[in-house]
Amino acid sequence: MTNKKISFLAIFLIATAGAIAQGDGSAGITQATQMVTSYFDPATRLIYAVGAIVGLIGGIKVYQKFSSGDPDTGKTAASWFGACIFLIVAATILRSFFL
């Protein structure tokens, strides 16, 4: 009986020490916040680069349609450049919202 009580007490103390060592978790949350905010600057630059590429591809597509005399040029221009503007505005808003 005594060996069971001693082993139970030892297991209980080890489990309690582990729970106390974890604390309130604020250090982990602070570290996670710093890690996430450190990714925003490179991600924003990447989104700006993708927006620039989409703008260039859209410009080429619109020029090709305009040169061939396609009557659907305005719709194509609106869709391509709208996508480009959306990427840039979305990156700016996300950056200002989270930082």
N, C-alpha and C positions, 0 to 999 in steps of 0.2 A: 504494500500500500504506500509506503513512504517513497519508494522509487517512482511510482506513478505521480505522486503529488509533486515531487521535485522536478520531474521532467515536464509536467504540465506548467509549473511555475516558471521554468526556464523558457519554455516555448512562449508563454504569455509575455514575459519580459522582453524577449527578442522581438516579438510582434509589436509590442507597445513602443519600443525604442525605434523601430522602423517607421511607425506612424508619426512619432514626434519629429523624426528627422526630416520628414517631408514638409513640414511647416504649413503655411497657408497657401503656398503656390504662387505668391506674388512675384517671386524672383523668376519663376518659369514663364509667367505671363509677360513680364517685362522683357525677358530675353526673346520670346516669340514675337512680341510687338516690334522690337528692334530688327529682328531678322526679316519680317514682312516689309517694314518700311525701307529696308536697305534694297529690296528688289524693285521698288517703284521707279527709281530713276532709270535703271537700265531698261525696264519694261516700257516706260514711257518713250524713251529714245527708239526702242524697237518698233513701237506702234507708229511713231512719226515716220520712221524709215519705210514701213509697210505702206503708210498713207502716201508717201512720195512716189513709191513704185506704182501703186494703184493709180495715182494721178497721171504718171507718165504713160502707163499702158492705156488708160482712158483717153488721153490726148491723142495717142496714135490711132486708136480705134475710131475716134470721132473724125480725125483727119481723113482716114481711109473712107469712111462713109460719106463725108462731105465731098471728097474728090470724085467719088463714083456717082454722085448725084442722088444718093438715097434720100427719100423724103423723111426718113425716120431719124435724122441726125440729131434733132433737138432732144428726143426721148433718150437716145443713147448717151448724149452728153450729160443730161440731167442725172441719169442713173450712175454713170461712172464717177462724175465729180461729186455727186451726193454721197457716194460711198467713201470717197476720199475725205470729204468734210466731216462725215460721221466719225471716221477713225480719229481724226485730229481732235474733234470736240470731245469725244468719249474719253480719250486719253487725258485731256486737260481736266475734265470734270472729275474723273476718278482720282487723279493726282491731288486735286484740291480737296476732294471729299475725304480721302484717307490720310492725307498728311496735314 
